[in-house]
Amino acid sequence: MTIYWVSFLLLVVLLLAFDLGVLNRKNHVVELKEALGWTAFWVFVAMCFNVFVYFAYENHWGGIGRDFGLEMDGRTAALQFLAAYLVEKSLSLDNIFVFAVIFRYFAVRPEFQHRVLFWGIIGALVLRGVMIAAGAAAIARFVWVEYLFGAILLYTAYRMAVSGNEEIAPDRNPLVRLARRFFPVTQDFHGDHFFVREGGRLFMTPMFLVLLVVESTDVLFAVDSIPAVFAVSRDKFIVFTSNIFAILGLRALYFALGGVLGQFKYLKHALVVLLGFVGVKMILAAMKLLIPVPLSLGIIVSILALGIIASLVARGRPGATGAGGADAA
């Protein structure tokens, strides 16, 4: 199994290096056509990887798919990966709203937003890896953790259902307050730099504060999304890889949908139902009442499809107006 983990991490590093070092060496405004192209690319790469998952688990290459004395076939593994990927991808849509609010609050210029999101995603990759490892260990050791994760998901669904618009209060952010204790902050942005020297003294720029807020926001989302993915699969490799692929495409998805996502008025309702479903699924799994993977995948796809279709129908009605997209500038 070690070769799979090392190879996957190497693949991620190469993709990120190609992204930052070749395609995005210069700061620029990411246009819709470019963002849609990158979104399609990341989805394509994830689906190609899922083909590998199928054959690797079907043939148990290197012993993969034989954890805890149980064998997982390729079809089950591929369906779990797809379901986990869809869950994480759909829940990450809520991140896009918040990213737009953060950028608008700090007045981050469009050509610099890509750099912030890139380094924010780097931090998210490390954070997700640690949280997934901890979550898997906790589930394997303590049965009650499954009930806890299920309760967290149900509470998150309730909180999302009753919450209003997102509010950003950087001055109350613990990471921002801690950073201000160690470094003075410049009044203005200095291009895409996170730190600058002025008069021989090291200063933190507002751009780094933006990065800290983005990172801390992802921590809150990870607390919700990682239990949701564990409700779909208990295989650490599937959970980790599906989660990472969903995050890798988040940056492109932000630039593709950040300005129009708010017009899908029923998408949030769909996410509430989705969280409720995976929460109930995890609690039932703890009670040894398992929902078949194909049925779970069908329910997940149906929930998301109904949310999108209902939003499109509502937009097409005479006199209907969008809910107001989040401004990506």
Secondary structure, 3 states (H helix, E strand, C coil): CHHHHHHHHHHHHHHHHHHHHHHCCCCCCCCHHHHHHHHHHHHHHHHHHHHHHHHHHHHCHHHCCCHHHCCCCHHHHHHHHHHHHHHHHHHCHHHHHHHHHHHHHHCCCHHHHHHHHHHHHHHHHHHHHHHHHHHHHHHHHCCHHHHHHHHHHHHHHHHHHHCCCCCCCHHHCHHHHHHHHHCCECCCCCCCCCEEEECCEEEECHHHHHHHHHHHHHHHHHHHHHHHHHCCCCCHHHHHHHHHHHHHCHHHHHHHHCCCHHHCCCHHHHHHHHHHHHHHHHHHHHCCCCCCHHHHHHHHHHHHHHHHHHHHHHHHCCCCCCCCCCCCC
